[in-house]
Amino acid sequence: MTPPPHDRTPGTGRRIALDPETVGRDLASLVLAIVELIRQLMERQALRRIDQGDLDDDRIEEIGLTLMALEERMADLRERFDLTPEDLNIDLGPLGHLLSDD
């Protein structure tokens, strides 16, 4: 007899139920969460470099266009897998959520 999908077994923590029907969506959600985290970090770094005056106007425009294109592509992928931005914000327990609110 197999335990229920979210049963606690002593010494093993919580079991994860793998559903073959949603595994593609779940994997997409995880991958897109990581990509969104990297996109946010790149955006913050670009803003820091702009504030420091490290970039010329052409480079600023190039970075801005690239980040906007990446954001659009992320929206397309979320739509394809029927995900919302909130679906990508993984709850890390006491550490809070993976993604920033801005």
ChimeraX commands (.cxc) that place a marker at each C-alpha (Angstrom):
marker #1 position 0.00,0.00,0.00 radius 0.5
marker #1 position 1.43,3.40,-0.99 radius 0.5
marker #1 position 1.14,6.38,1.35 radius 0.5
marker #1 position -0.95,9.41,0.36 radius 0.5
marker #1 position 0.98,11.90,-1.85 radius 0.5
marker #1 position 1.72,14.36,0.96 radius 0.5
marker #1 position 2.15,11.92,3.79 radius 0.5
marker #1 position 4.91,12.37,6.32 radius 0.5
marker #1 position 7.10,9.38,6.86 radius 0.5
marker #1 position 9.36,9.49,9.93 radius 0.5
marker #1 position 12.84,10.66,9.00 radius 0.5
marker #1 position 12.05,11.52,5.39 radius 0.5
marker #1 position 10.14,14.81,5.63 radius 0.5
marker #1 position 7.27,15.59,3.34 radius 0.5
marker #1 position 6.76,13.48,0.23 radius 0.5
marker #1 position 6.15,15.17,-3.09 radius 0.5
marker #1 position 3.39,13.93,-5.36 radius 0.5
marker #1 position 4.47,13.74,-8.97 radius 0.5
marker #1 position 1.55,14.01,-11.31 radius 0.5
marker #1 position 2.33,13.00,-14.91 radius 0.5
marker #1 position -0.45,15.33,-16.07 radius 0.5
marker #1 position 1.22,18.46,-14.67 radius 0.5
marker #1 position 4.91,17.60,-14.72 radius 0.5
marker #1 position 5.53,19.71,-17.85 radius 0.5
marker #1 position 3.82,22.74,-16.35 radius 0.5
marker #1 position 5.57,22.25,-13.01 radius 0.5
marker #1 position 8.97,22.02,-14.69 radius 0.5
marker #1 position 8.20,25.09,-16.80 radius 0.5
marker #1 position 7.21,26.95,-13.64 radius 0.5
marker #1 position 10.51,26.10,-11.94 radius 0.5
marker #1 position 12.64,26.99,-14.98 radius 0.5
marker #1 position 10.76,30.25,-15.57 radius 0.5
marker #1 position 11.13,31.18,-11.89 radius 0.5
marker #1 position 14.91,30.84,-12.21 radius 0.5
marker #1 position 14.96,32.80,-15.47 radius 0.5
marker #1 position 12.81,35.54,-13.90 radius 0.5
marker #1 position 15.17,35.75,-10.93 radius 0.5
marker #1 position 18.14,36.17,-13.28 radius 0.5
marker #1 position 16.22,38.76,-15.35 radius 0.5
marker #1 position 15.49,40.79,-12.21 radius 0.5
marker #1 position 19.14,40.60,-11.13 radius 0.5
marker #1 position 20.30,41.73,-14.59 radius 0.5
marker #1 position 17.87,44.62,-14.51 radius 0.5
marker #1 position 19.09,45.77,-11.09 radius 0.5
marker #1 position 22.72,45.52,-12.21 radius 0.5
marker #1 position 21.95,47.56,-15.34 radius 0.5
marker #1 position 20.25,50.25,-13.24 radius 0.5
marker #1 position 23.26,50.39,-10.90 radius 0.5
marker #1 position 25.61,50.79,-13.85 radius 0.5
marker #1 position 23.42,53.54,-15.32 radius 0.5
marker #1 position 23.35,55.36,-11.96 radius 0.5
marker #1 position 27.15,55.11,-11.74 radius 0.5
marker #1 position 27.53,56.53,-15.26 radius 0.5
marker #1 position 29.37,53.43,-16.53 radius 0.5
marker #1 position 27.31,53.16,-19.73 radius 0.5
marker #1 position 26.97,55.37,-22.79 radius 0.5
marker #1 position 23.56,56.18,-24.28 radius 0.5
marker #1 position 23.78,53.52,-27.01 radius 0.5
marker #1 position 24.60,50.79,-24.49 radius 0.5
marker #1 position 21.77,51.94,-22.20 radius 0.5
marker #1 position 19.30,51.71,-25.08 radius 0.5
marker #1 position 20.61,48.28,-26.08 radius 0.5
marker #1 position 20.28,46.94,-22.55 radius 0.5
marker #1 position 16.80,48.45,-22.19 radius 0.5
marker #1 position 15.60,46.86,-25.43 radius 0.5
marker #1 position 17.10,43.51,-24.46 radius 0.5
marker #1 position 15.43,43.53,-21.04 radius 0.5
marker #1 position 12.08,44.53,-22.56 radius 0.5
marker #1 position 12.35,41.72,-25.13 radius 0.5
marker #1 position 13.17,39.22,-22.37 radius 0.5
marker #1 position 10.21,40.42,-20.32 radius 0.5
marker #1 position 7.91,40.01,-23.34 radius 0.5
marker #1 position 9.24,36.51,-24.00 radius 0.5
marker #1 position 8.68,35.60,-20.36 radius 0.5
marker #1 position 5.07,36.79,-20.65 radius 0.5
marker #1 position 4.64,34.63,-23.78 radius 0.5
marker #1 position 6.03,31.57,-22.00 radius 0.5
marker #1 position 3.88,32.15,-18.92 radius 0.5
marker #1 position 0.84,32.37,-21.17 radius 0.5
marker #1 position 1.85,29.22,-23.06 radius 0.5
marker #1 position 2.06,27.24,-19.82 radius 0.5
marker #1 position -0.93,29.01,-18.24 radius 0.5
marker #1 position 1.16,30.54,-15.45 radius 0.5
marker #1 position 0.86,33.88,-13.69 radius 0.5
marker #1 position 3.79,35.91,-12.34 radius 0.5
marker #1 position 2.66,34.81,-8.86 radius 0.5
marker #1 position 3.05,31.16,-9.88 radius 0.5
marker #1 position 6.77,31.80,-10.36 radius 0.5
marker #1 position 7.31,33.38,-6.96 radius 0.5
marker #1 position 8.36,30.32,-4.98 radius 0.5
marker #1 position 7.78,30.50,-1.23 radius 0.5
marker #1 position 11.10,29.79,0.48 radius 0.5
marker #1 position 9.58,29.50,3.94 radius 0.5
marker #1 position 11.35,31.62,6.57 radius 0.5
marker #1 position 13.46,33.26,3.85 radius 0.5
marker #1 position 10.41,34.76,2.17 radius 0.5
marker #1 position 9.64,34.58,-1.52 radius 0.5
marker #1 position 12.16,34.00,-4.32 radius 0.5
marker #1 position 11.26,37.05,-6.41 radius 0.5
marker #1 position 10.99,40.69,-5.41 radius 0.5
marker #1 position 7.65,42.45,-5.52 radius 0.5
marker #1 position 8.82,45.27,-7.78 radius 0.5
marker link #1:1,2 radius 0.2
marker link #1:2,3 radius 0.2
marker link #1:3,4 radius 0.2
marker link #1:4,5 radius 0.2
marker link #1:5,6 radius 0.2
marker link #1:6,7 radius 0.2
marker link #1:7,8 radius 0.2
marker link #1:8,9 radius 0.2
marker link #1:9,10 radius 0.2
marker link #1:10,11 radius 0.2
marker link #1:11,12 radius 0.2
marker link #1:12,13 radius 0.2
marker link #1:13,14 radius 0.2
marker link #1:14,15 radius 0.2
marker link #1:15,16 radius 0.2
marker link #1:16,17 radius 0.2
marker link #1:17,18 radius 0.2
marker link #1:18,19 radius 0.2
marker link #1:19,20 radius 0.2
marker link #1:20,21 radius 0.2
marker link #1:21,22 radius 0.2
marker link #1:22,23 radius 0.2
marker link #1:23,24 radius 0.2
marker link #1:24,25 radius 0.2
marker link #1:25,26 radius 0.2
marker link #1:26,27 radius 0.2
marker link #1:27,28 radius 0.2
marker link #1:28,29 radius 0.2
marker link #1:29,30 radius 0.2
marker link #1:30,31 radius 0.2
marker link #1:31,32 radius 0.2
marker link #1:32,33 radius 0.2
marker link #1:33,34 radius 0.2
marker link #1:34,35 radius 0.2
marker link #1:35,36 radius 0.2
marker link #1:36,37 radius 0.2
marker link #1:37,38 radius 0.2
marker link #1:38,39 radius 0.2
marker link #1:39,40 radius 0.2
marker link #1:40,41 radius 0.2
marker link #1:41,42 radius 0.2
marker link #1:42,43 radius 0.2
marker link #1:43,44 radius 0.2
marker link #1:44,45 radius 0.2
marker link #1:45,46 radius 0.2
marker link #1:46,47 radius 0.2
marker link #1:47,48 radius 0.2
marker link #1:48,49 radius 0.2
marker link #1:49,50 radius 0.2
marker link #1:50,51 radius 0.2
marker link #1:51,52 radius 0.2
marker link #1:52,53 radius 0.2
marker link #1:53,54 radius 0.2
marker link #1:54,55 radius 0.2
marker link #1:55,56 radius 0.2
marker link #1:56,57 radius 0.2
marker link #1:57,58 radius 0.2
marker link #1:58,59 radius 0.2
marker link #1:59,60 radius 0.2
marker link #1:60,61 radius 0.2
marker link #1:61,62 radius 0.2
marker link #1:62,63 radius 0.2
marker link #1:63,64 radius 0.2
marker link #1:64,65 radius 0.2
marker link #1:65,66 radius 0.2
marker link #1:66,67 radius 0.2
marker link #1:67,68 radius 0.2
marker link #1:68,69 radius 0.2
marker link #1:69,70 radius 0.2
marker link #1:70,71 radius 0.2
marker link #1:71,72 radius 0.2
marker link #1:72,73 radius 0.2
marker link #1:73,74 radius 0.2
marker link #1:74,75 radius 0.2
marker link #1:75,76 radius 0.2
marker link #1:76,77 radius 0.2
marker link #1:77,78 radius 0.2
marker link #1:78,79 radius 0.2
marker link #1:79,80 radius 0.2
marker link #1:80,81 radius 0.2
marker link #1:81,82 radius 0.2
marker link #1:82,83 radius 0.2
marker link #1:83,84 radius 0.2
marker link #1:84,85 radius 0.2
marker link #1:85,86 radius 0.2
marker link #1:86,87 radius 0.2
marker link #1:87,88 radius 0.2
marker link #1:88,89 radius 0.2
marker link #1:89,90 radius 0.2
marker link #1:90,91 radius 0.2
marker link #1:91,92 radius 0.2
marker link #1:92,93 radius 0.2
marker link #1:93,94 radius 0.2
marker link #1:94,95 radius 0.2
marker link #1:95,96 radius 0.2
marker link #1:96,97 radius 0.2
marker link #1:97,98 radius 0.2
marker link #1:98,99 radius 0.2
marker link #1:99,100 radius 0.2
marker link #1:100,101 radius 0.2
marker link #1:101,102 radius 0.2
view
